[in-house]
Amino acid sequence: MVLSGQKISFLGGGAMGEALIAGLLREGVANAADIFVSDIAQQRLDYLKNKYGVVPAEDNVTAIAKADIVVLAVKPFVLLPALKEAATAARTTQTFISIAAGITIAQLQECFTGPVPVVRAMPNTPSLVGQGATALCPGQYAGADQMEKAMAIFATAGRAVVLTEDLIDIVTGLSGSGPAYMFLLLEGFIDGAVRLGLPRDVAGLLITQTMLGAAKMVLDTGEHPGKLKDMVTTPGGTTMAGLFALEDGGARALMMKAVEAATKRAGEMAKK
């Protein structure tokens, strides 16, 4: 395995860092004794040690010094100062992976004095339950070996793709913000069924499982969503009536506008 024998350090032990730690251990691609975590909150370090058996690091410099792979999982507004302070421990043989939104590869590489391989990642919150969608962008010093390692880490928390950094704002607008879109859709369909008399818990279970099943059909079959939609749609039937109501209300255009608006905002925030 590509991660066999690799020591992995997490700078930051928050929710997303924990999700990746849990995935690495759940999938058996890393040993707890080879995972190090630094965090400003001692309570958080104690929790991660007790739950997963990982090794707390006394500070960021120590965490970097011990690792082959360093996952930068601290909040974006503290990442660059923290990395600049600890970058003296970095080696060109390491791989640094950042999950901090809005921090560019160029900003990360400026923290190092040498050609340290950097990978920028944009995961989303379903990573917390092992069903995340992540885009990975290689820096100029990150080659096939580094990208393979990064892919292996994020594959334990869902699915991952490799893209160029110029597309990362679109990823933020699509899959980064996407869970909120899905939750809004679920809420709307549930309310629609409750309005007609279905108990809320039943409506929630049925439509949530329906969304999960539909998504799995797309992933497992590889078919275009439009083709799968047509398989459900009988001429003159109930599904066609529902689809017409959605199209008449501009649902498709609204979805496209949502991705565009979130992408634009991601670009604005990255420039601050």
N, C-alpha and C positions, 0 to 999 in steps of 0.2 A: 504494500500500500504506500501511496505517495507521502503520507504523514507518519509512517512508521519510524519511531525513534526520534521524531521531531519534538522539541520542547517549545511550547506555545505559551506566551505571556499575554495577559489582557491588562491594558492600562484602563482601568475602569471596570467595576463589577456590577453595573446596573442591569436593567431588565434585558437589553439586547445582548450584552455580554454574557449574562446568565443563560440566555436562550442558546447561544452558540456553544457554551460549555456543556450544557445539557445534551445538545445534539451530538457533540463529539464523543461524549461518554456513552450515550444511548446507542449510537451506531458502532461503537467499539473501535473507532479509528484513532483514539488517543487514550492514554492512561492518565488517571487523575494526578499521579505523582509527577507527570511531565507538564502539567498545566499550572502556571503561576498567575496570580492576580494581585494587582496593586489598586488601592482605593483609599480615598481620604477618610472614609467612614470605617472605623474599626469594627463596628457592629455588622457592617455588610461583609467584611472579610471573614468574620467569625461564622456568619451564616453560610457563606459559600464553602468554607472549609468543612463545616459540620454536615452540610447536605450532600456535597459532591466529593469531598476528600481532596480538593485542590490545595495548592500550597500558597499561602499568603506571602507576598513580597513586602519588605519593609518600606520600599519606595519605588518610584518609576525607574530610577537608574538601575537598581538591583533587578527589577523585572526585565528590563531590556537586556542586561548583561547575561542573564540566564537563558535567553530564548534564541531559537532559530527563526521563529515566526512571532511577530508582535502585532496584536490586534489593538488598534487605537479606538477604544470604546468609551471615552469620556465625552462630556458635553462639548458641542462645537465651540462655545465661547471660551472654554479653558484649554482646548486642545493645543493650539499653537504655542502659548506660553509654556505649558507643561512639557511639550515635546522639545522645544528649544533648550529648556533647562536640562532635560535628560538625554539629549541627542549625543552627548559625548561618549555614551556607552554603545552607540550604534556601530554596527559593522557592515561592510558591503556584502557580506555573505548572508545577511539576514533578509527577511521579507517583512515589510511593514504594510499592514492592511488597515485602512481607515474607514470607519462607518459613520463619521461625523458629517452630517448634511451641510452643504454649502462651503466646505473647505476643499479647495482645489488641489490637484496633484502638484502644481507649481508651488503653492503655499507650503505644502508638506515637504517638498524637496528642498526648499530654502532653509529648512531647519537643520539640514545635514551638511557637513563639509565635504562629503565624498559622494560617489555614485551609488547611493543606497536604493535598492529596489522598493518602489512604492506602488501599492494597488489601492484604488479608491472603490469603495463599495456603497451601493444604495440598497439596503434591505428594507423590508416592511414588517409591520407588527405581527402578521401571522407566523413569522419566524418563531414567535413565542410558543406556538403549538406545533412546530415542526412542519408548517405549510407555507413558509415564506417564499417570496419572489425577490431575487437579488440581481442587480446588474453590477458587473465588475469592470473597472476601467484600468488598464495597465499604464504605469508611468514609463518614462523613456528607458529606465534601467530594469524594468520588469520583463523578463523573458518568459518562455514557455514553461520553464520549471516553476517559477514563482506563481504564474497564473494557474498552473495545475494544482498547486498547494491551496491557493485561495478558493478555487472551485471546489476542492475536496472539503474545505471547512464549511462553506455555505450550502453545499449539497446535503449536509447533515440537518439543516434547518429548513429544507424545502428544495426549490429549484433555482439555478443560477445561469445567467448568460453573460457573455463578454461583449462589451460595446466600447466605442471610443467616447472620450469624455465630453465631446461636443453634444452628445445625445442625452447626457445625464439629467438635464432639466426636464426633458420629456418623460424620462423614467420616473422622476419625482412626481410629475403631474399625473402619471398613469398608475403605476403600481405602488409608488410611495404613498400617495393620497388615496389610492384605490379602495383600501378597506373601508374608509369612511363612505365612499359611494355605495359600496355593497350593503353597508349597515343601513344607509338611508333607504335603499330599495327594499330591503327586508322589512324595515319599519313601515313603509308605505303599503306593501302588500299585506302585511299582518293587519294593519288598521282597516284596509279594505275588506278583509274577511270578517273582522270583528264587527264592522259596520253592518254587515249582512247577517250576523247572528252566530258566527263560529266562535267558540271559546278562544281567548287569546293564547293560552298555552298550546292548544292544539294547532292553531293557525301558525304560531311561531315554529313549532316542530316541523310541520309539513312543508312550509316554504323554505325554511333553512336547509332541510334535507334535500329539497328539490334543487336549491341553488348549488349545494355541494355535489349532488349527483350530476347536474348539468355540466358543471365545471370539469368533473372527472371524465365525462363522456368526451368533451372536447380534447382533453389531454391524452386520454387513452386511445381514442380513435384517430386523432390527427385530422379529423374532418373539419371543414370550414363551418363556423357556427351557423351560417345561413343555411347550409345543407341540413344540419341537424334540426334547425328550426322548422324547415319544410317537412321533415319527417313527422313532426307533431301536429302539423297544420292540415286539417281536412277541409276541402273546399266547402264554404258555407257553414262551417262548424263553429264550436265555441272558442277555439284558440284563435281563429281568424277574427272573430268579433273582438276578442281582447287585444290582439295585435293592432287592429285598426284603431281602437281607442288610444293606444300608446302612440302610434304614428300620428294620429290626428292631433294629439296634444304636444307633438314635437319632441317626444322622448329621445329619439336618436340624435337630433340636433343638440338637445340639452346635454347629452352625454359627451358629445364632441366638444361643446363649449366648456364643459367642466374641465376636461383634460387641458384644453388651451389656456384657460384662466389659471389653473394651478401651475402649469408650465411657465407661464409668464411671471407669476409671482415667485417661483423658484429662481428664475433668472435675476429678478430684482433683488432678492435676498442675498444671492451669491455675490452681488456687486457691493454690498454694504461693508 
